[in-house]
Amino acid sequence: MRRLQLVCLTGWMALVGCGGEAKKAEAAKAAPAVEATQADAKAPPASDLPDATELLAKVVEASGGAAKLDEIKSFYQEMTVEILGAGISGAGKTWSKGDDFYLEITLPGVGVSTGGGKAGKLWTLDPIQGLRELTGKEAAMAEMGTSLNIAHDWKRFFDKAETVKVEEVGGKKFAEVVLTASKSGNTVTLRIDLSDNRVVSQKLKQFSSMGEIPVEVTLADYREQNGVWFAFEQVADMKLQKLKTTTTKLELNVPVDESKFALPGSEPPADAKAPADAKADGAKK
């Protein structure tokens, strides 16, 4: 779901600065180990696996269908945010319209962290790292969070979809589809429950000013609203910490305050006048 994914990831970008150099070093050591495990795994022959584009189409239908997804032009969301095992919990809010958005997360001992995007210019602002405009891989991955349903919009952000695995766990079959963006090099692995064609997890790398961190986001508690199914619970596992977000309020196609979206300081105040206008007012006097 749009922004519920991004909230987990952007929230972590704010928190990563609180971990200190020791955690940064641990994360750097952990990443190669994860990559090595993935590299050692052998995928079955492609001919034995279901087509990736067909699997993604089934996910879209299970979510309510492309037409229903396209009907959603804006939303407002409230959620609880919890760092599991740390005894820290707070709250978050999101305003979104089209591909533009603004979010804020408040955590005791951390403060208020915000982020947004307008016309493709994405940014974050937190008490640790201050205001940053996102660029490169970090911006490309964050932009993916503007999608309401990544299975529906995957061609906007990626140019390749490939099924790499089908396995049976606990009597259920799961397929893994890897989405790849050749320009940025970003990849996202969607794990799909073939019994109901819902995405149960996403694997990716979170890029930040402090490096790359492997993240697995587990999706649960799917609920229907306006004919569309959304995951109301997400747990982002960053190896060193887990961040859980639970949606408590979701309003679709509602008016939102678009003035929050832009990079702070990048636009003049709404009541500011252009020099020509100011000169004309002076002449009238």
Disulfide bonds with the S-S distance in Angstrom:
none
